[in-house]
Amino acid sequence: MSTTILEEYEPLWFISQTHNYLLMMNNENTDDYVEVSWVMLSEPNGTPIGKQWLEYQTFFWDLAKATKCHIHIRPGVEEGKNAHGHFIVSVPRRELMKYTTRLERFKPWKSWRFRTLSFDPWEPGHRTYWYTEVKHIPLGARTLCPRIYGSCRRGDCEHTEH
């Protein structure tokens, strides 16, 4: 895969006009994050990687809205005939209880229009990081900010880079 495809879809940061959320790219500060979910989202065969990413971020935006938590994802994708992505989902340690109690409000199958998905609780081991970031194309860690705190709405979110 050429790097120009990834560069086209990976600016350093942007604010989505359609979802009104802040998405920060390549936020590698994971010390204060706790893994909470392992997600696989399948796309129609042949879906380009750029279109895949746009659909994935919509799914995780729905998760951030439902849980009102900052969602940190580490994506690994496969393009071509078997287009799909695997995601290690983490939340800030201090938002773990909120994520756990509000997760029941999130219905993954309603947020994924292709209906082929797996949304499982995190289980340590299973070579998950290797599978996501070595076996698949890693897209770099990202944090979605639901902009529910005043500091986040002012552009001073502690979970994203500025």
C-alpha positions in Angstrom: 0.0 0.0 0.0 1.3 3.4 -0.8 1.8 6.0 1.9 0.0 8.6 -0.2 -3.4 7.0 0.5 -2.8 7.2 4.2 -1.4 10.7 4.0 -4.5 11.9 2.2 -6.8 10.8 5.0 -4.6 11.5 8.0 -4.2 15.2 8.8 -2.8 16.0 12.2 -6.2 17.0 13.5 -9.5 18.2 12.3 -12.9 19.2 13.7 -15.7 17.3 12.0 -18.4 19.7 10.8 -21.0 16.9 10.6 -20.5 15.4 14.0 -19.1 18.4 16.0 -16.4 16.4 17.7 -12.7 16.7 18.0 -10.6 13.9 16.7 -6.9 14.1 17.4 -4.5 11.9 15.4 -1.6 9.9 16.7 -2.1 10.6 20.4 0.3 8.0 21.8 0.0 9.0 25.5 -1.8 5.9 26.7 -0.4 5.8 30.3 -3.7 6.9 31.8 -5.9 4.7 29.5 -7.5 1.4 30.3 -8.4 -1.1 27.6 -12.1 -1.7 27.6 -13.2 -3.3 24.3 -12.0 -5.2 21.3 -13.9 -4.3 18.1 -14.0 -5.7 14.6 -15.9 -3.9 11.9 -16.3 -5.5 8.4 -16.8 -3.5 5.2 -18.1 -4.4 1.8 -15.3 -6.0 -0.3 -13.1 -3.6 -2.1 -13.9 -0.6 0.1 -11.0 2.0 -0.1 -9.1 2.6 3.1 -10.1 6.3 3.2 -13.8 5.5 3.0 -13.3 2.7 5.6 -11.8 5.2 8.0 -14.6 7.7 7.6 -17.2 5.0 8.4 -15.1 3.7 11.3 -14.9 7.2 12.9 -18.7 7.6 12.7 -19.1 4.3 14.6 -16.7 5.4 17.3 -18.3 8.9 17.5 -21.6 7.1 18.3 -19.8 5.2 21.1 -18.3 8.4 22.5 -21.7 10.1 22.4 -23.5 7.2 24.1 -20.9 6.8 26.9 -19.9 10.4 27.2 -16.3 9.3 27.4 -13.1 10.1 25.5 -12.6 7.1 23.3 -9.0 6.1 22.5 -8.6 3.7 19.6 -5.7 1.8 18.1 -6.8 0.7 14.6 -5.5 -1.9 12.3 -7.2 -2.3 8.9 -7.1 -4.5 5.9 -8.2 -3.3 2.5 -9.1 -5.1 -0.7 -11.3 -8.1 -1.0 -11.5 -8.6 2.8 -12.0 -5.0 3.9 -12.2 -4.8 7.7 -10.7 -3.2 10.8 -9.7 -4.3 14.3 -9.7 -1.8 17.1 -8.3 -1.7 20.6 -10.6 0.6 22.5 -9.5 2.4 25.7 -10.9 5.1 27.9 -9.2 7.4 30.5 -8.8 5.6 33.8 -11.0 8.2 35.5 -13.8 7.7 33.0 -13.8 3.9 33.3 -16.8 3.7 35.7 -18.8 6.0 33.4 -18.0 4.0 30.4 -18.9 0.7 32.1 -22.3 2.0 33.3 -23.2 3.9 30.1 -22.1 1.2 27.7 -25.5 -0.5 27.8 -26.9 2.5 26.1 -24.7 1.9 23.1 -26.2 -0.5 20.5 -23.3 -1.4 18.2 -25.5 -3.0 15.5 -27.4 0.3 15.2 -24.3 2.3 14.6 -22.7 -0.1 12.0 -24.7 -0.1 8.8 -22.9 -3.1 7.4 -24.1 -5.3 10.3 -21.0 -7.5 10.4 -19.2 -6.6 13.6 -17.8 -7.9 16.8 -17.9 -5.7 19.9 -16.4 -7.6 22.8 -15.2 -6.8 26.3 -11.4 -6.5 26.6 -9.5 -9.6 27.5 -5.8 -9.3 28.1 -3.5 -11.5 26.1 -4.4 -13.2 22.9 -1.6 -11.2 21.1 -4.2 -8.5 20.4 -1.7 -5.6 19.9 0.3 -7.8 17.5 -2.7 -8.8 15.6 -4.0 -5.2 15.3 -0.7 -3.4 14.6 1.5 -6.0 12.8 -0.9 -8.3 11.0 -3.0 -5.4 9.8 -2.2 -1.9 8.5 -1.8 0.3 11.7 -3.3 3.7 11.3 -1.9 5.2 14.6 -3.6 5.7 17.8 -6.4 8.4 18.0 -8.6 9.9 20.7 -12.1 11.0 20.1 -13.3 13.8 22.4 -17.1 13.9 22.9 -16.7 17.6 24.0 -18.9 17.2 27.0 -16.6 19.0 29.5 -16.2 22.8 29.3 -12.4 22.5 28.9 -13.0 20.3 25.8 -15.5 22.7 24.3 -13.0 25.5 24.8 -10.4 23.5 22.9 -8.3 22.7 26.0 -9.0 18.9 26.2 -6.4 17.2 28.3 -6.8 13.9 26.3 -5.9 15.3 22.9 -2.8 17.0 21.4 -2.9 20.8 20.6 
